[in-house]
């Protein structure tokens, strides 16, 4: 999909590059909007911007505005998904709607453990929010803030907030539910806000290394658990 617009999803995402897939899609230079979905509520009315699972997908140059679940999420749920995916040079903005996450890398949601996310990277993306909206987590690497599960591999590198802009977040970057990862050279300008979920607040970088839920090369971080005892802390009404 190239040079298109996808708007106002009726379901859980604007676009799902699902697995298993016969050929890896190229998703470039598109406008993705989700203005009509809500960020909070009793029923699941929120939606992702782009949900990428298919091995070898290339996702670049897209503008994702007001996705209310996650702007771009890279799923890793078995051998047919999550590997050799490149997500780069995309813009993710919460202008009029908040989101649970700006970017999620190597999401093994579904109770899957030690699933491969080899060769996949989210890099050179820009993320920010308006003065009145937020991301619960700016960049989440791994699954545990949502549900139990771990991925192996995957990288989040050189993502940034544009100069003079910022992200309102409860947590800036979280590595929790991912092993042998690389989280490096990310430069996010954050303003900490209480968003109403059960996560601890840290506008910088958190990684659950001592609990065995994160390992690899991770830029300076606070070692903490960013989930509840049963897994997950993102989600509120």
Buried (B, 14 or more C-beta within 10 A) or exposed (E): BEEEEBEEBEEBBBBBBBBEBEEBBBBBBBBBBBEBBBBBEEEEBBBBBBBBBBBBBBBBBBBBBBBBBBBBBBBBBBEEBBBBBBBBBBBBBBBEBBBBBBBBBBBBBEEBEEBBBBBBBBBBBBBBBBEEBBBBBBBBBBBBBBBBBBBBBBBBBBBBBEEEBBBBBBBBBBBBBBBBBBBBEBEBBBEBBEBEBEBBEBBBBBBBBEEEBBBBEBBEBEEBBBBEEEBBBBBBE
